[in-house]
Amino acid sequence: MPPFTMTFSIDEQHDGKLLRQFLQENGISRTALTDIKFHGGALLVDGRPVTVRHVLRAGETLSVVFPPERTSDWMDAEAMPLDILYEDDYVLVVNKPAGLATIPSRHHPGGTLANGLLHHYRKQQLDSTVHIVTRLDRDTSGLVLVAKHRHVHHLLSALQQKGHVVRTYEAICHGVIVEDEGTIDAPIGRQSDSIIAREVREDGKPAVTHFRVLERLYGYTYVSLRLETGRTHQIRVHLAYLGHPLAGDELYGGSREMIGRQALHSRQLSFFHPFAGRWYTCSAPLPDDMELLIEATRRRCADD
């Protein structure tokens, strides 16, 4: 497959501008330029190699050719079914099932979503490693945004900081939330006695979660949540902080009486596509285990 390349038609507005400045204005970092210079990329104007000191002229065509990416030696490509809801040359959105880790770790060195995506790339003859933009916990189901190149990841991360990647979750938590909607604005940091668990603490990083009640059930509440920030375990920690831990979330005080994992699903993902120049939205239906929990608690409400 040809190397990842960005092409620009230079107009009057950029006539006389240094190539270095033009590249910076278009989100190509110094790190990316170093990678291009020393690892097999190229800067071409009308097909001729140039340096960043080139002075652009209206009518020229600039091609930024990025070098092929190396995959980590410790990560293997593994064939697995992938529920891909959207894909183009730059990004893909996949619906991850609960129980599947997003990336390899010491406890899950293989059998992860990243391993499956790498196999998918190999079938496409795509020279790229896996770049996860919106990572999910192993037992959280739903939509994951993936960049198919390092530079695309860089652009999407910048857009995410500006609020141009919007994630909406649905969850089932213990107890009945009285307010119809609200905002949890509480900083999150690592618990001092754990390398995994987080908690609300004054010296934590800012974290903001918006929630809206979808349905009040027997002993539970079905809620929709939108993240303004992306802290580790944010929804899980914030709902536990409210006194309404997620059903199934034993780490933060939930019970597995009705479901075998935290009842949290990434339902909708909207993002501004940096190359198409418009918004895209994908949705994934609620998984069966959460649907069964809702139906069971609805019936108990009706019985009472």
N, C-alpha and C positions, 0 to 999 in steps of 0.2 A: 504494500500500500504506500502511496506517495507520502513524504513527510508532511507534518502539520504545517500549513502555510497560511499567512494572512496577507491579503492583497489590498492595496489602497490606490485609488486614482487621485492624483494630486491636482487640486483645482487652484483657481486664482487666489483664494484666501490663504493658501499655504505657499504660494510662490515666494522664493527667496528665503525660506525658513530652513534652518539647519536640521538635518535628519535626526540628530540626537534629541532635539526639542520636540519634533513631531512624534517620535516614538514615545517619549515620556508622556505627552498629552494624550496618547492613545493607550495608556495603561501598560506599556511594555517596560518592565523594571530594569534597573541596572544589573540585577542578578540574571535576568533572562538574557540580556545583551552579552554578559560574560559567558553564559552557557552557549549562546549562538556562536560567539567568536572562537571558543576553544574546544567545542565538542561536536563540530560537524554541521552547524547551521550556516546561514548566509543572509546577507542583506543585498538585494538585487534591485537595481533601477533599470527598467526596460531590458531586463535579462542580464545586465552587467553587474559584477560585484562592486560594492561601494563600501565606504566606512561611514561612521556616524558623523563625520565632518562634511559629508556631501551636502551641497546646497540644492534644495528641491526646486524644481521648475514646474509650472503648470503644464499639464498634459502628460507628465511622466507617470509610469506605473511602478509602484513600489511593492516588492514581495519580501516578506519577512519569513524566512524558512527556519523553523525550529529543528534542533537535532532530535534524533530518535531517543526515546526514553528507555532506560534500563530498569528491568524489574528486579526487585530484591531477590537474591539467590535463595533465600529461605522461604519464599512464597511460591507454592506450586499452583498451576492451573488445574482446576478440578471441574469436571462436567457435572452440572446439576440443573434442575429445572429453575428457570428464572421468569418471574411474572413482570415482564417489561411493559410499562404502559405508554412510554414515549421514548423515542430515540432518534437522534440525528448525528451529524458528524462531530458535534461538540459536546452533547450531554445525553444522559439517559435518566429516566425515572423508573425505579423498580419498586414493586410492592413486596416488602420483606415479611416472611412469616415469623411468628413468635418462635423462639427457640433457636434461631439462627443468629450467630454472632456476626457483626458487621465486618470487622477486620480481625486478623489473627492476633492472638495474645499467647502468653505463657500457658494459660489454661486451655485455650482453643487454638492450637497452632495451624489447624487445617479445618476444612469443612465450613468455611465462613462465606459470607456473601462476596467478599473480595476475591476469594479463590474461584468462585463461580464466574464472576465478572471477567477475571483474567482469562479463563477458558473461552468465554464469549468473545473477547478481544482477539484471541489467537485464531478463532474461526474466521474473523474478519480480516486477519493479517494486519492488525493494528499494533504498531510499535508504541505501546503506552503502558504505564503502570496504572493502578487504580487510585483515583482521587475522590474520596468521599466528601461531599459538601455538607450534607445534613446527616450525621451519624445517629443511629438508634441503639439503645441498649439491646442486649441479646433477647430479652423476653418482651420487648415492645415490638408490636407489629406495625406494618404500614409503609408509607412512602419514604424513599430515600433518593435524594438528588445526587447524581454522580457526574463529575467532569471527566471527559475523555482525553484531556491533555493538561499538563501542569499549568500552562498559561491560562487555559479556560478556568481552572480551579482558582487561580489568582484573581481573575476578573469577577467570578461569582462570589468569592469571599469578600471582595470590596463592595459588591452590590448588597451582600447580606448585611454588612455594617451599616448600610444606608436604608435598611428596611425593605429592600427589593427582593428578598426571599422570605415568603410568609408561610408559616406552618400552622395548621389547625389540627388539633388532636381531639379525640373523644375518649372519655374515661368513665369508669364506674368506681365511685368511692364509697367508703363506709359512712353511714349516718345520713341525715337529711340536711342539706344546705338550705338555710332559710332564705338568704338573699337570691333574687332571680339572676343577678349578675354582679360582677365586681372585679377588682384588680388586687392582686397580691404583689406588693412591692417590698421585697425583703431580701437582703443580701445573703448569698450562699457561700459557704466555705467548707473545707474538709473537716470532718470530726477529728479532734485531736488524738483519739485513740483508735483510729481506723484509717486504712489506706484506700478504702472503697467508699464508705458512707459519707454523705454530706449533711449539713445542717444549716439552718438560718443562724447567722452570727454577725455581730456588728462589724467585724473586720473582714467579712466576706466580700465577694465581688457583686456588683449590682445585678439584680435579677427581677424581672417583671413578667408576671403571668396574668392574662385576662381570662376570666371564666364566665360561662353562661349556662344556667341550668336548662337541660333539655327535658328531663323528666324526673320526678321524685318517685322512688320505688319503695318497696318494703325493706327498710333498714339500709337503703343505699340511695345514691343520687347519680344519675346519668348526666354528665356534663360535657360541654364543648370548651376547649381551651386554646388560646392563641398566645404564642410566645413572642415577647418583644426582645428577649435575650436568649442565649443558648447555653446556660450553665449545665454541667453534668448533673443528671437526675433532677433537673429543675422542677418539673411538674410533680414528681414523686415527693420531693422535699417540701414544696410549697403547700400541697394538699395535706400532708402530714402536719405541717405547721398550723394549718387551719383547724386541725383536729379531725380531719376526714381523709385518712390514708387510703390509698388505692386498694381495692379488693385484690387479694392475692399477693400484695407487696409486703412480704414478711420482714424485709430489711427495714422498713419504715413503719411497722406497726399494723400492717394489714393482715387479714386472715385468708387462708387458702381453703376455707370450708366450701366455697362456691366456685372457685376457679383456681387453676394450678399455676398461674403466673400473674404479674401485675396487669390489671385490666386497663391497658393503655394502648391506643391505636393512633398512628399518624394518618388522619383521614384525608386531609387535603393539603396540597402543596402548590403554591403559586410563586413563579419567579419571572424576573425580567430577563429575557434572553439577550446576552450581550452582542450576539451577532445578528439575530433576526430583528432586534430592535423593538420587540413587543413582549407582552406578558403571555405566559402559558400557565394553565391550571390543570392539575391532574387530581383525581379522587379515587379512593380505594374503599370498597364496602367494608363494613364492620365484620370481623372474623366470627366464625361460628361459636367459639367459646364465649365471647362477649354477648352475642345475640341470645345464647341459651341462658346466661345469667340474667339478662334483662327480662326475658320471658318468664323465667322461674319466679322472679321477685314481683313481676306484674301479677301473676296468678295468686301469689300470697296476699297482695293488696286486695284483689278482688274477693278472695275468700274471707278476708276480715271485714 
